[in-house]
Amino acid sequence: MKKINIANKYEVTEIGLGCMRMAELSTGEAEKTIKQALSEGITFFDHADIYGGGKSEEIFAEAIQMNSDVREKIVIQTKCGIVPGVMYDFSKEHILTSVDASLKRLKTDYVDSLLLHRPDTLMEPEEVAEAFSKLSESGKVKHFGVSNATPMQIELLNKYLDNKIIINQMQFGIMHTGMIDSGLNANMECEAGLDRDGGILEYCRLNDITIQAWSPYQYGFFEGVFLDNPKFPELNKKIDEIAEKKGVSNTSIATAWILRHPAKIQTIIGTMNPNRIKDICTASDVELTRQEWYEIYLAAGNKLP
């Protein structure tokens, strides 16, 4: 498994396992999922306090049999800031309380990275800075990031932070390419040219912020998976054609498409199926040419100006 260097601070596997659905598994099933991920070289595990209402973190810790030896061999990330169905909360009290609760569920003394989950428009950056400083000084959190944030939201935070933002987790994949579309269609009067995120792709590259792609195989906002979906015949035909040529699956190609981008985007996969994890991880050894990458992009219904 190839690795990505995050802000010259630490290395992570270029494919990480997102644990949102782990709450749906028994401890035994979760153990099989984690073992498969580890056997394929994945050592990065992405959590959030809201996944399964905290149950995903609990099951993960039980399934991996968390102890100091295990902890040293893996990288754990969690997120906080969403009060489901109620509000977003970046207050100092909420951040500190959420982290303590996650650490207890994960049976660990620290997480490698903490992300603020979805922007909170009522955020007081000074409060966030106080929370981050306390978490850093106590050793509970090593690094910090955000999820679904714009450049200016990151800039506002970084103005007050000693521990700068080094990760931004965003939805990205073949059928969710807004951050690419706007750049390719600069100065064009078309839908694809609309900049909805403030040039986040280039901003993150300029500032050594690693983008993590969530829901890489989804189209829309959890509307479904585009692979093997009759709604997207041309795209699947092209993906299957390239997959057959390279001797891998369509899922492997969809993952390799993300990894091919020079921004060095980390792909967070959400499957709990051990066989699917094995299949996806072959993408780390797949090399797409520039032409193949663009052929897939165009087959998804995009146009070049």
Salt bridges, closest charged atoms under 4 A:
GLU31 OE2 - LYS35 NZ 3.29
ASP46 OD2 - LYS79 NZ 2.79
GLU57 OE1 - ARG105 NE 2.71
ASP89 OD2 - HIS94 ND1 3.72
ASP100 OD1 - LYS140 NZ 2.80
ASP112 OD2 - ARG71 NH2 2.84
GLU130 OE1 - LYS92 NZ 3.46
GLU191 OE2 - ARG196 NH2 2.35
GLU241 OE2 - LYS238 NZ 3.12
GLU287 OE2 - LYS2 NZ 2.86
GLU292 OE2 - LYS245 NZ 2.81
GLU292 OE1 - LYS246 NZ 3.31
GLU295 OE1 - LYS238 NZ 3.47
